[in-house]
Amino acid sequence: MHSTEGQAMTHTHINFQTAPGHQVMAAAGKKILRPGGRAATEQLFQWAGFQPGETVLELASSFGYSAIALAQRYGVRVVGVERDPESVARARANIKAAGLEGQVEVIEGNIFNLEHIPGQFDYVLAEAILTMQSQPGKAKILQGICDRLKPGGHFLSHEMQVQGREDEIRKALAETIRTNATPLSETNWMEAYETAGLHVVQHKAGPMGLLDPAQIVRDEGWADTVKFFWNALTQKTIRDRLLAMRNVFKQYQQELGYIVLYAERH
């Protein structure tokens, strides 16, 4: 699903019956919207071994929460790209409040036009973004990512992966998540990266735990988990959407999962 720490959606802006799944989950109070949860993201960070002063380009930065957390934790400099102007404004306010204006910047831009981002980076980070793109879309974004990396720079990604019944699963995801999610197999993800000039150095796959109660507790903590389930229980349209998504995840739990990949620019 979506890559960033959750967005506090206001109900006036959302039609819960038609909104994309990540917006429904965020409206219910879920903050970690990545298929492998917090643990999978931590695996990426371990592989990266960020050093203070290194540079990170984060795609789809939303309100800037993960960019701020990266800067605070590792001392890296982060440039985030976010398409939505309101989210960019929120991110800039959050960066200012954190006192990180010299270290974190979120700019308004489109992930399909990364050539407009100046400079090259030690790392590019993208979580649950490529899954939502068509094959040509994936290829264009991956090429843009490769171009924005310094030679020897690294791409960190966290996506959905599928093994078997791919067409059937894509159709089921489209009906329940309301986006044309196209997860790839482990082999096809790696092939797409290699084609773009990104050599996969490390990768790890695991089960899809996005709406698994145990993973929700691990990702969100008890207090936010209670809020999430209370919102789901008390708001029927949210509850119906969440149950439909969870049913699909359970139905295809043998085939559907997450994958994290750590790739190096050739």
N, C-alpha and C positions, 0 to 999 in steps of 0.2 A: 504494500500500500504506500501511503505517502511517507516521505523520508524524514520529515522534521518532527521535532517535539510538537505535541498536539496544538491545534488551533482552537481557541475558545470561541466557538461559533455562536452567533446569536440566532435564536430561533426565527426571528423575523426574516432572515436572509435565506433560509433553507426550506425547501420542500423535501421532507424526509422520505417521501415515497420515491422520489426520482434522483435525489442527490447521490453522488459517488460515495462508496462505502467508507472511505477514510474520513469524509466530512461527518457522516452519521456517527462513527465511533468517536471522533473528536467532540462532537456535540454532546455525547453521553459522558464525556470527561476523560477519555483515553488519551494519554500523551505520547506513549511509545507506539508508533503506527508502522512498525517494521516487522516483516514476517518472522524473523528469527529472534525478535525482541532485543533487549538490552545486552544480553550475553553475546549474541552474534556480532553486534557492533563493537563490543569490548575485544572480541577476537581480532577484528580488523585493526583496532588501535594498538594491540600488542604487536601485530605483524609490522605496523608502521614504525613504531618506536620513535615518535615525534621528538624533535630536539628544539629547544627554545630558539626563536628567530626564524625557523623554517616557515614556508608559506603554504597555505591551504586554500584551494578554491572549492567552495561548497555549492552544489547545485540545489536549487529550490529551497532556499533558506528560511522561508516562511517568516516567523517573527524573530528570528535570530537567536533562539535559545541554544541550539546546538553549537552555533558558531561562537557564542559567548562562552559556553562551557569548555569548548576546545581551547580557546585562548587562555582562560583562567587556569585550566588544568595542566597545559603543556607549554604555555608561553609562546605558542605559534602565532603568526599573523594570519588572519582569515579574511578572505573576500568572499562574500555570499552573493549569489545571483538569485533574484526572485522576480517573478513576472507581475504579481499583483501589487499595484501602487499602494493600496491600504496596508498590506502586509509589510511592504518596504518601510512605510512611515512608522509602523509599530516597531519594526526591528531597530530602526535608527533611534527611537525613543528608548528602547530597552538597552541598546549599546551605550547610549549616553548615561542612563541611570546606573549602568555597571561601571562607568568610568573607563571604558575601553575604546574611546573614539580613535585613539592612535594605533590601535591594534586590530580592530574589527571594523569592517565596512560591508554594508549590504547595498548592492546596486540593483536598480531596476533593469531587468534584461530577460532575454528568452534563451532557454537552454539549447534551442536549435540554432542560435546565432552566437556561439561562444567566440567567434573570431572578433567580435566587438569588445571583448574583454582584453585590456592591455596587459602585456607581460606574460611570463611563463611561471609555473608554480612547481614546488617540490611535490605536492600532492593535489589530486582532485578527489573529492568525496561525493558520492551519489548513493543515496539509499532509497530503494523502492520507487525508482523513477523510470528506469529503462523497461521494466516489466510492462508499464502502461503504454509503451510505444509500439507502433507497427515495426515490421522488419526494416523497411527503409528508414524509419524514424530512429530506430536503435543505431543503425549504421551511421547516420548523420551525426548523432550526438556523440557516439564513440570516436568518430574522426575528429570532432571538435575538441573532445577531451584530450586526445593524443596531441593535438596541436598546442594545447594550453599547458602541457607538461614540459618541464625542462628535460633534456636528454638524461635518461636514467631516473626520471621522476616516476612516481607511483600513483596508480589509480586504485582507490578503495571503493568497493561496491557491495551492496547488500540487496538481494533481489529474491523474487519467488522463482522456484524451479519446479519442473514437472518431469516425471518419468512414466511415460505410458499414458494412453487415452487422451492425448493432448488436445485434439479437436473438441472432444466431448467436454473436457474440463474448461477449455476457453469459453465455450458456449455457456456452461453453467456459471462461470465467473461473471460473464457479461450480463447475465440475467439478474444476478444477485448483487454484485458490486456496482452495477450500472456504469462500468467502464469496459473498454475493450482490452482487458488485461491479457497479455500474451507472454506468460512465463515460458522459458526455454528449458530444455534438458541441460544437465551439467555439461555434456559434450558440446551442445550447440552454443551455450554461453561462452565457453572457452574458445570455440571456433570464431565467434563474432568478435571477441576481443583480439585474437591473433590477426584477423583480417584487417582490423583497424590499426595494427602496429603495436598492440599491447600484449606483452608476453605474461601469461598467468604464472606467477611464482608460487603462490599458495592459494588453496581454496578449501572450503569446508562446507558440507551440506548437512541439513538436519530437518526435523519435522516442522510443520507449520503450526505455530502455537499462538497465533494472533488473538484468538478468542477462547483460548484454553484458560480456565479459571486459575490454575496453578501458575501459568506464565504471567497472567495479568497481575497476580499478587507480586511476583518477582519483579516485574517491570514497573509497576505503579506504586507499590507499597500498600499497606492495609487501608489507610485512610482514603486514598484516592480510589482504591478498588471498591470500597463500600459506596462511595459517591457514584461510581460508574454503574454498579448494579442497581442502586436505588433509582437513578435516572432511567435505566432500562425498564425496571419494573413499573415505574409510575407513568411512563409515556409510551402509549401503545404503538405508535408508528415507529418510534426508535426500536422498541422491543421486537416488533415484527421483522424489521430489517436485520437486526443483529442475529436473531434466531435463524433467519434464512441463510445469512452468510455462514454462521457456525455450522449449520446442517451441511452445506456444501463442503466446508473444510473437513468435516468428519467423514462425509461420504467418500471423499477422495484422499483420506489421510495417508494411504499407502503410496499414492502417486505425487501428492502435492507437498512441497516443503519450501525451505529457504536455502539460499546459497550465498556465501560471502567469498569474494575473490579479491586477491591482492596481486595487481599486475604492474609490470614495469614497462615504460616506454622503450621500444627498441632503439 
